[in-house]
Amino acid sequence: MHVKRQLAWLLALLASAGLIMAAYQWAARQGAADELARGARQLQLMAPELESALDKFETLPYVVGLQENVAALLAHPGERARIDQVNRSLKAIQRQSKVGAIYLMDRDGNTLAASNWDLPLTFVGRNFGYRPYFHEALAGRAGRFYGIGSTTSEPGYFIAQPVMTGATVSGVVAVKISLDEFERNWAGAEDTIVLADRADVVFLSNRPQWKYRSLHALSAATQRELASTDQYARRTITPIDGKPAPHAARTTGRLGWQLMLFPSPGRVRRMAALWALAAALVAASTTVGAWALYQRRRRLEERQAANAALQRAASELDVKLAERTALLRQANDDLEARYATLKQTEHVLRSTQDQLVQAGKLAMLGQMAAGVTHELNQPLAAIRAFADNARTFLERGQQAQASANLTHISDASARMGAIIGQLKGFARRSDAVATVDIAQSLAASAFLLAGEFKRLGVALALPPPAPLLITGDAVRIEQVFINLLRNALDAVDEAPVREVSVTLAQQDGYAVVRIADSGAGMSDSVAAHLFEPFFTTKPSGKGLGLGLAISSSIVQAMNGHLEGSNRPGGGAQFEVRLPLPDKGNE
């Protein structure tokens, strides 16, 4: 049964292929005939247009020959003034009639005057006695000829008429007409259009490779005739490659030219391909229909078997569905329990992180205690000295000196209050997000560590106080700067030159703070673990290794970046990048 089905499909496939091939061949033959008929109709329109363009200049050389100055020049050919008069007259007529050239020849074929007398390739002085149109006009008849100009190498159609003095031919007037406009009009056609002379030599075509080639091999006599008249500038006329395809032809012009149209084989092939495609669609539709009927019968058989299997599966499905529902309900309960645990863990993690940040701040406060104590000792000693002096001045009645000392005591107290206020502000817990001036935060951080820098003899260079605003938590930003300044202070502890510099700039939408030191820099092993918690290079008791880890966490929480690297000239540099506010959303 299976083999018979395969054989039936093979026969159907062969029949479809035969139908498609037959449709293609029939459409190709029919299309070729239709194209020839269409070409013949097109030539019926083109031929009169070409004949009209040639005939409208038939009388022009005859009318030119009737001018008195032309006859006078033929009678006295050596007079320069008369030659100049005829040259200018011919040029005016040529421009008005829009022909290629007009020229006057004597009975020997020598050109006495021409419309192109003022051009480098003028006809004046040239002899055209070998041209057929000259011999026809010299015999008293109109002469016509198409050829390539021997002077300009430009092809054209020549019309010549005799100039009569009584009953005698005294000279010949010739007009050259360009047919290039027809060639330009044909250029866009898909079909091949040619104009051939009586010898079947193509001299006008929209296919450049066909020009000046023949439709068949020329005889020796024809070749000699073409050479004697120099019709095609002594070109070697060779046949067109291959046998010319079927074409439409029509005789036109007074020289018996053949206007031919070769239909595009591509159009015929496209038409045949469309018919073949239609046949293929019919065959495919028939095949699909047969396949659909076959499949329908198969589906009916399979449906009967499936119904029986479905009834068996339904009972099994009910059992499995109950089991899976119980499992799904259990999995859902487990997932809800895990989600609750996860939320609790996240809450604990956030609380621990906040406590860690606060612990880091308190640890840093402990490190700054010695420096702050030193800062407070100085104004306290000054207050004690000024108070003793003020009492002495009061006992002596020196009120002005006592008042000055009291002013000094007030200034020292204010300085102590500022130091204590900075410490209290830094120590408090804050999650407030507001507009922060980076320059002020740098100044406040440097103020808290000013005593340490002064005590250790470290030079601190701060940027000019130019406002630069970001959005963030001022207290946490100051914590980052204090951490970095404290690390820079430790890095230059044993350096020969003790300098820390801070720069502030805007770059690519970020506020960029760079804190650089003149220390020994960082090794590769230190740089690899720079921001890991509890990693430190300080001696035991001088740090927990949390400062950079906390600072990096704070900066990242503000969508910023914290990076550390070695400077090319020595020392380390830490760069803090915090995003500037979006001006479009301000």
HUTARA-V283293 format. One record per residue. N is the residue number from 1. RES is the residue in three letters. OMEGA is omega in degrees with one decimal (none if undefined). D_FIRST is the distance of its C-alpha to the first C-alpha in Angstrom with 2 decimals. Layout:
BEGIN
<<N/RES/OMEGA/D_FIRST> <N/RES/OMEGA/D_FIRST>>
END
This chain:
BEGIN
<<1/MET/-179.9/0.00> <2/HIS/-179.8/3.80> <3/VAL/179.3/5.53> <4/LYS/180.0/5.26> <5/ARG/177.9/6.36> <6/GLN/179.1/8.84> <7/LEU/179.6/10.05> <8/ALA/178.4/10.76> <9/TRP/178.4/12.69> <10/LEU/178.2/14.49> <11/LEU/178.0/15.67> <12/ALA/179.1/16.87> <13/LEU/179.3/18.71> <14/LEU/178.9/20.38> <15/ALA/178.7/21.42> <16/SER/179.3/22.95> <17/ALA/178.2/24.82> <18/GLY/178.5/26.19> <19/LEU/-179.3/27.35> <20/ILE/179.8/29.13> <21/MET/179.7/30.87> <22/ALA/178.6/32.00> <23/ALA/179.7/33.38> <24/TYR/-177.5/35.24> <25/GLN/179.7/36.84> <26/TRP/-179.6/37.87> <27/ALA/178.9/39.32> <28/ALA/179.3/41.16> <29/ARG/-179.7/42.82> <30/GLN/178.9/43.69> <31/GLY/178.5/44.93> <32/ALA/178.7/47.15> <33/ALA/178.8/48.70> <34/ASP/-179.8/49.30> <35/GLU/177.1/50.87> <36/LEU/178.0/53.21> <37/ALA/177.5/54.27> <38/ARG/178.2/54.88> <39/GLY/178.3/56.85> <40/ALA/178.3/59.01> <41/ARG/179.5/59.81> <42/GLN/178.7/60.70> <43/LEU/177.2/63.00> <44/GLN/177.3/64.76> <45/LEU/-175.3/65.85> <46/MET/-174.9/66.62> <47/ALA/178.6/68.69> <48/PRO/178.6/71.42> <49/GLU/179.1/71.75> <50/LEU/-179.3/72.37> <51/GLU/179.6/74.79> <52/SER/179.7/76.66> <53/ALA/-180.0/77.10> <54/LEU/-173.7/78.61> <55/ASP/-175.0/80.73> <56/LYS/178.2/82.49> <57/PHE/-176.0/84.40> <58/GLU/-175.1/85.30> <59/THR/-175.8/88.86> <60/LEU/179.5/89.56> <61/PRO/178.9/91.05> <62/TYR/-179.5/93.10> <63/VAL/178.1/94.58> <64/VAL/-178.7/95.35> <65/GLY/179.8/97.17> <66/LEU/-178.9/99.49> <67/GLN/-177.4/101.09> <68/GLU/-177.8/104.74> <69/ASN/176.8/104.42> <70/VAL/178.6/101.67> <71/ALA/179.4/103.88> <72/ALA/179.3/106.85> <73/LEU/177.0/104.94> <74/LEU/178.1/103.91> <75/ALA/-179.5/107.59> <76/HIS/-172.3/108.77> <77/PRO/-175.3/105.83> <78/GLY/-176.1/107.92> <79/GLU/-175.4/109.10> <80/ARG/-178.7/107.53> <81/ALA/-179.8/108.28> <82/ARG/177.2/106.61> <83/ILE/-179.8/103.56> <84/ASP/179.5/103.25> <85/GLN/-179.6/103.60> <86/VAL/177.9/100.83> <87/ASN/-177.4/98.52> <88/ARG/178.0/98.84> <89/SER/179.4/98.39> <90/LEU/179.6/95.18> <91/LYS/178.8/93.83> <92/ALA/179.7/94.51> <93/ILE/-179.9/92.75> <94/GLN/179.2/89.76> <95/ARG/-178.3/89.36> <96/GLN/-177.6/89.70> <97/SER/178.0/87.22> <98/LYS/172.3/84.82> <99/VAL/-178.3/84.32> <100/GLY/-178.4/83.99> <101/ALA/172.7/87.41> <102/ILE/-178.0/90.28> <103/TYR/-176.4/92.67> <104/LEU/179.5/95.57> <105/MET/174.6/96.06> <106/ASP/-175.4/99.05> <107/ARG/179.1/98.88> <108/ASP/179.7/98.09> <109/GLY/178.8/95.04> <110/ASN/-178.3/96.81> <111/THR/-179.3/95.88> <112/LEU/-178.9/99.08> <113/ALA/-178.0/97.67> <114/ALA/179.3/94.29> <115/SER/178.9/92.87> <116/ASN/-177.4/91.74> <117/TRP/-175.8/95.24> <118/ASP/179.5/95.28> <119/LEU/-179.5/91.96> <120/PRO/-178.2/91.59> <121/LEU/-178.8/89.42> <122/THR/177.3/91.79> <123/PHE/-176.1/91.80> <124/VAL/179.3/95.63> <125/GLY/179.6/96.97> <126/ARG/179.9/93.63> <127/ASN/179.1/93.40> <128/PHE/-178.7/90.47> <129/GLY/-179.2/91.92> <130/TYR/-177.0/88.88> <131/ARG/-179.7/86.52> <132/PRO/-178.2/85.53> <133/TYR/178.9/86.36> <134/PHE/-179.4/89.95> <135/HIS/178.8/90.44> <136/GLU/-179.5/89.12> <137/ALA/179.1/91.51> <138/LEU/177.4/94.39> <139/ALA/177.0/93.88> <140/GLY/179.9/94.36> <141/ARG/174.9/90.70> <142/ALA/179.5/88.30> <143/GLY/-179.2/86.41> <144/ARG/-175.0/82.88> <145/PHE/172.3/80.88> <146/TYR/179.3/78.10> <147/GLY/177.5/78.30> <148/ILE/-178.3/78.72> <149/GLY/-179.7/82.25> <150/SER/179.4/84.21> <151/THR/-175.8/86.28> <152/THR/-176.1/83.87> <153/SER/177.5/80.59> <154/GLU/-178.4/79.16> <155/PRO/178.5/77.48> <156/GLY/178.7/78.79> <157/TYR/-174.5/79.48> <158/PHE/173.9/83.09> <159/ILE/-177.4/85.12> <160/ALA/176.7/88.62> <161/GLN/178.9/91.49> <162/PRO/170.9/94.89> <163/VAL/-173.2/98.12> <164/MET/169.3/100.59> <165/THR/-171.0/104.36> <166/GLY/178.1/105.52> <167/ALA/-175.0/103.54> <168/THR/174.7/102.90> <169/VAL/-178.5/99.94> <170/SER/179.8/101.62> <171/GLY/-177.1/98.50> <172/VAL/171.9/94.83> <173/VAL/-179.1/93.26> <174/ALA/177.5/89.60> <175/VAL/176.8/87.14> <176/LYS/-176.8/84.11> <177/ILE/177.8/81.16> <178/SER/177.3/78.26> <179/LEU/-177.1/74.72> <180/ASP/-178.5/73.20> <181/GLU/177.6/72.60> <182/PHE/-179.8/70.01> <183/GLU/178.2/68.22> <184/ARG/178.8/68.22> <185/ASN/-179.2/66.86> <186/TRP/-169.4/63.96> <187/ALA/-175.9/63.14> <188/GLY/-177.6/60.71> <189/ALA/176.4/58.66> <190/GLU/178.1/55.12> <191/ASP/175.8/55.67> <192/THR/-179.7/57.94> <193/ILE/-179.0/61.25> <194/VAL/171.8/63.85> <195/LEU/-174.7/67.23> <196/ALA/178.0/68.14> <197/ASP/-176.8/71.37> <198/ARG/179.2/71.85> <199/ALA/-179.1/70.92> <200/ASP/173.0/67.56> <201/VAL/-179.0/68.70> <202/VAL/178.9/67.22> <203/PHE/176.9/70.06> <204/LEU/-177.4/68.57> <205/SER/173.4/65.04> <206/ASN/173.7/63.12> <207/ARG/-175.4/61.54> <208/PRO/-177.2/64.34> <209/GLN/179.2/62.63> <210/TRP/-173.9/62.96> <211/LYS/179.1/66.71> <212/TYR/171.4/69.06> <213/ARG/-174.4/66.31> <214/SER/179.3/65.68> <215/LEU/175.9/62.69> <216/HIS/-179.1/63.22> <217/ALA/-178.7/65.51> <218/LEU/176.3/69.19> <219/SER/-179.6/71.54> <220/ALA/-179.8/74.62> <221/ALA/178.9/76.92> <222/THR/178.0/75.13> <223/GLN/179.4/75.32> <224/ARG/179.5/79.07> <225/GLU/178.2/79.62> <226/LEU/-179.9/77.94> <227/ALA/-177.2/80.05> <228/SER/179.1/83.28> <229/THR/-178.4/82.86> <230/ASP/-173.3/81.50> <231/GLN/-177.0/78.99> <232/TYR/174.6/76.49> <233/ALA/176.1/78.95> <234/ARG/174.2/78.25> <235/ARG/174.3/74.63> <236/THR/-176.6/72.39> <237/ILE/179.3/69.97> <238/THR/-179.3/66.56> <239/PRO/174.9/63.48> <240/ILE/-177.7/60.75> <241/ASP/177.9/57.85> <242/GLY/178.3/55.05> <243/LYS/-179.7/55.07> <244/PRO/-178.8/55.87> <245/ALA/175.5/52.95> <246/PRO/-175.3/53.26> <247/HIS/173.7/55.89> <248/ALA/-176.8/58.22> <249/ALA/178.7/61.89> <250/ARG/178.2/65.19> <251/THR/-178.2/68.71> <252/THR/177.5/71.20> <253/GLY/-177.1/74.76> <254/ARG/-180.0/77.79> <255/LEU/177.6/76.73> <256/GLY/178.6/73.52> <257/TRP/176.8/71.19> <258/GLN/174.1/67.44> <259/LEU/-172.7/65.75> <260/MET/177.1/62.03> <261/LEU/178.5/59.00> <262/PHE/-178.5/55.88> <263/PRO/179.6/52.97> <264/SER/177.7/51.23> <265/PRO/178.9/47.98> <266/GLY/179.3/46.76> <267/ARG/178.3/46.99> <268/VAL/180.0/45.00> <269/ARG/179.4/42.32> <270/ARG/178.4/42.20> <271/MET/179.0/41.86> <272/ALA/179.5/39.06> <273/ALA/177.9/37.34> <274/LEU/177.7/37.66> <275/TRP/178.1/36.05> <276/ALA/177.8/33.24> <277/LEU/177.9/32.87> <278/ALA/177.7/32.82> <279/ALA/179.2/30.08> <280/ALA/178.5/28.14> <281/LEU/177.8/28.71> <282/VAL/179.7/27.52> <283/ALA/-179.6/24.34> <284/ALA/179.1/23.89> <285/SER/179.0/24.68> <286/THR/-179.7/22.17> <287/THR/179.9/19.43> <288/VAL/178.0/20.61> <289/GLY/178.0/20.74> <290/ALA/179.4/17.15> <291/TRP/179.8/16.19> <292/ALA/177.7/18.62> <293/LEU/179.5/17.19> <294/TYR/-179.2/13.67> <295/GLN/179.6/15.48> <296/ARG/178.2/17.71> <297/ARG/178.3/15.12> <298/ARG/-178.5/13.83> <299/ARG/178.7/17.56> <300/LEU/178.3/18.37> <301/GLU/-177.7/16.01> <302/GLU/-178.8/17.37> <303/ARG/178.4/20.85> <304/GLN/178.3/20.91> <305/ALA/-178.3/20.05> <306/ALA/179.9/22.53> <307/ASN/178.7/25.25> <308/ALA/179.7/25.24> <309/ALA/-178.4/25.36> <310/LEU/179.1/28.01> <311/GLN/177.5/30.24> <312/ARG/-176.9/30.17> <313/ALA/-177.0/30.89> <314/ALA/179.7/33.66> <315/SER/177.8/35.75> <316/GLU/-177.9/35.36> <317/LEU/179.7/36.22> <318/ASP/179.8/39.43> <319/VAL/-178.1/40.61> <320/LYS/-179.7/39.82> <321/LEU/178.0/41.35> <322/ALA/179.3/44.56> <323/GLU/-178.1/44.71> <324/ARG/178.6/44.06> <325/THR/178.4/46.63> <326/ALA/178.9/49.23> <327/LEU/-179.7/48.52> <328/LEU/178.7/48.70> <329/ARG/178.6/51.98> <330/GLN/-179.9/53.40> <331/ALA/179.1/52.34> <332/ASN/177.1/53.98> <333/ASP/178.1/57.20> <334/ASP/-178.3/57.22> <335/LEU/178.6/56.74> <336/GLU/178.5/59.63> <337/ALA/179.6/61.83> <338/ARG/179.6/61.03> <339/TYR/177.9/61.73> <340/ALA/177.9/65.11> <341/THR/-179.7/65.91> <342/LEU/179.0/64.97> <343/LYS/179.2/67.24> <344/GLN/179.3/70.06> <345/THR/179.2/69.58> <346/GLU/178.9/69.63> <347/HIS/179.2/72.86> <348/VAL/-179.1/74.41> <349/LEU/-180.0/73.35> <350/ARG/179.2/74.91> <351/SER/179.8/78.06> <352/THR/-179.4/78.30> <353/GLN/178.8/77.85> <354/ASP/178.7/80.64> <355/GLN/179.7/82.86> <356/LEU/178.2/82.15> <357/VAL/179.5/83.15> <358/GLN/178.3/86.32> <359/ALA/178.0/87.04> <360/GLY/178.5/86.77> <361/LYS/-179.2/89.22> <362/LEU/177.0/91.63> <363/ALA/179.4/91.35> <364/MET/176.9/92.20> <365/LEU/178.2/95.09> <366/GLY/-179.9/96.40> <367/GLN/-178.1/96.22> <368/MET/-173.9/98.09> <369/ALA/-177.6/100.76> <370/ALA/-178.8/103.04> <371/GLY/-179.3/102.96> <372/VAL/177.6/103.51> <373/THR/178.6/106.37> <374/HIS/-179.4/107.97> <375/GLU/-179.1/107.58> <376/LEU/-179.1/109.21> <377/ASN/-176.9/112.07> <378/GLN/178.3/113.31> <379/PRO/177.4/113.87> <380/LEU/178.6/115.25> <381/ALA/180.0/117.85> <382/ALA/-179.9/118.65> <383/ILE/-179.0/119.10> <384/ARG/-178.1/121.47> <385/ALA/-179.1/123.52> <386/PHE/179.3/123.69> <387/ALA/178.5/124.66> <388/ASP/-179.1/127.52> <389/ASN/-179.4/128.73> <390/ALA/179.0/128.54> <391/ARG/179.1/130.75> <392/THR/-179.1/133.26> <393/PHE/179.4/133.29> <394/LEU/178.4/133.82> <395/GLU/-179.9/136.75> <396/ARG/-178.6/138.26> <397/GLY/179.2/137.60> <398/GLN/-174.9/135.28> <399/GLN/-176.2/132.96> <400/ALA/-179.8/131.08> <401/GLN/179.0/130.14> <402/ALA/179.6/129.09> <403/SER/179.1/126.89> <404/ALA/179.3/125.19> <405/ASN/177.8/124.44> <406/LEU/176.2/122.99> <407/THR/178.1/120.69> <408/HIS/179.4/119.52> <409/ILE/179.6/118.87> <410/SER/179.6/116.74> <411/ASP/179.8/114.65> <412/ALA/178.2/114.03> <413/SER/179.5/112.98> <414/ALA/179.3/110.54> <415/ARG/178.5/108.97> <416/MET/178.9/108.56> <417/GLY/180.0/106.95> <418/ALA/-179.9/104.48> <419/ILE/-178.8/103.47> <420/ILE/179.3/103.04> <421/GLY/178.3/101.12> <422/GLN/180.0/98.61> <423/LEU/-179.7/98.09> <424/LYS/179.3/97.62> <425/GLY/-179.8/95.11> <426/PHE/-174.8/93.13> <427/ALA/-174.2/93.11> <428/ARG/176.2/91.79> <429/ARG/-177.3/88.10> <430/SER/173.5/86.61> <431/ASP/-175.0/83.20> <432/ALA/176.4/84.60> <433/VAL/-177.1/82.71> <434/ALA/176.5/85.03> <435/THR/-174.3/86.14> <436/VAL/174.1/87.63> <437/ASP/-178.0/89.90> <438/ILE/-178.4/88.83> <439/ALA/178.3/92.26> <440/GLN/178.7/94.04> <441/SER/177.3/91.71> <442/LEU/-179.4/92.51> <443/ALA/-179.9/96.22> <444/ALA/179.1/96.12> <445/SER/179.3/94.28> <446/ALA/179.7/96.75> <447/PHE/-179.5/99.64> <448/LEU/-177.4/98.57> <449/LEU/-176.6/98.47> <450/ALA/-179.8/101.50> <451/GLY/179.0/103.74> <452/GLU/179.6/101.47> <453/PHE/-178.9/101.25> <454/LYS/-178.3/105.03> <455/ARG/-177.8/105.75> <456/LEU/177.6/103.55> <457/GLY/-179.4/104.77> <458/VAL/178.9/101.34> <459/ALA/-179.8/101.31> <460/LEU/179.3/98.84> <461/ALA/-179.1/97.93> <462/LEU/178.4/96.42> <463/PRO/175.5/94.98> <464/PRO/-175.4/97.08> <465/PRO/177.3/96.87> <466/ALA/-176.2/94.48> <467/PRO/175.1/92.43> <468/LEU/-169.0/88.64> <469/LEU/172.2/86.79> <470/ILE/175.8/83.52> <471/THR/-178.6/81.98> <472/GLY/-178.9/82.14> <473/ASP/-174.4/84.29> <474/ALA/-176.7/87.71> <475/VAL/-178.5/88.54> <476/ARG/176.5/85.32> <477/ILE/177.9/85.68> <478/GLU/178.1/89.24> <479/GLN/178.3/87.96> <480/VAL/-177.8/85.63> <481/PHE/179.5/88.50> <482/ILE/176.8/90.91> <483/ASN/-176.4/88.40> <484/LEU/178.6/87.95> <485/LEU/177.9/91.72> <486/ARG/178.0/92.50> <487/ASN/178.3/90.04> <488/ALA/178.8/91.63> <489/LEU/177.6/95.08> <490/ASP/-175.5/94.05> <491/ALA/-177.3/92.49> <492/VAL/-175.0/95.84> <493/ASP/-177.8/97.98> <494/GLU/-179.1/98.64> <495/ALA/178.3/98.05> <496/PRO/176.4/101.00> <497/VAL/-175.3/100.35> <498/ARG/-178.8/99.55> <499/GLU/173.3/97.88> <500/VAL/-179.4/95.17> <501/SER/179.1/94.05> <502/VAL/175.9/92.03> <503/THR/-179.0/90.49> <504/LEU/-178.1/88.81> <505/ALA/172.3/86.65> <506/GLN/-177.4/83.83> <507/GLN/175.0/80.67> <508/ASP/177.3/77.22> <509/GLY/-179.5/77.75> <510/TYR/164.9/79.19> <511/ALA/-173.0/82.68> <512/VAL/177.5/83.08> <513/VAL/179.1/85.74> <514/ARG/178.4/86.41> <515/ILE/-174.3/88.71> <516/ALA/178.6/89.72> <517/ASP/-179.5/92.09> <518/SER/-178.3/94.01> <519/GLY/-175.4/93.00> <520/ALA/180.0/91.18> <521/GLY/-176.7/87.66> <522/MET/173.3/84.58> <523/SER/-179.8/82.87> <524/ASP/-178.9/79.08> <525/SER/177.7/78.70> <526/VAL/-178.6/80.66> <527/ALA/-177.4/78.74> <528/ALA/-176.6/75.38> <529/HIS/-168.2/76.51> <530/LEU/-173.2/78.84> <531/PHE/177.1/77.44> <532/GLU/179.0/76.38> <533/PRO/176.2/78.28> <534/PHE/173.4/81.11> <535/PHE/-179.2/81.05> <536/THR/175.7/84.61> <537/THR/-178.7/86.81> <538/LYS/177.3/90.03> <539/PRO/-179.9/92.19> <540/SER/179.1/91.79> <541/GLY/-178.8/93.41> <542/LYS/179.0/93.11> <543/GLY/179.5/89.62> <544/LEU/-177.0/86.48> <545/GLY/-178.3/83.98> <546/LEU/-172.5/82.85> <547/GLY/-177.7/84.56> <548/LEU/178.8/81.96> <549/ALA/178.9/79.02> <550/ILE/-179.8/80.57> <551/SER/179.3/81.47> <552/SER/179.3/77.92> <553/SER/-180.0/76.55> <554/ILE/-178.1/79.07> <555/VAL/179.1/78.27> <556/GLN/178.4/74.50> <557/ALA/176.6/74.99> <558/MET/179.9/76.66> <559/ASN/179.2/73.69> <560/GLY/-178.2/75.81> <561/HIS/174.1/75.77> <562/LEU/-177.7/78.21> <563/GLU/176.2/78.19> <564/GLY/-178.4/80.58> <565/SER/175.6/81.22> <566/ASN/177.0/83.96> <567/ARG/179.5/86.16> <568/PRO/-178.5/86.48> <569/GLY/-178.8/90.27> <570/GLY/-178.8/90.16> <571/GLY/-178.5/89.79> <572/ALA/179.9/86.96> <573/GLN/175.4/85.76> <574/PHE/-176.2/83.86> <575/GLU/177.5/82.26> <576/VAL/177.3/81.58> <577/ARG/178.2/79.39> <578/LEU/-174.8/79.46> <579/PRO/174.8/77.74> <580/LEU/178.4/80.04> <581/PRO/176.5/79.61> <582/ASP/-175.1/77.28> <583/LYS/-179.3/79.75> <584/GLY/-178.1/77.29> <585/ASN/-176.8/77.26> <586/GLU/none/81.00>>
END
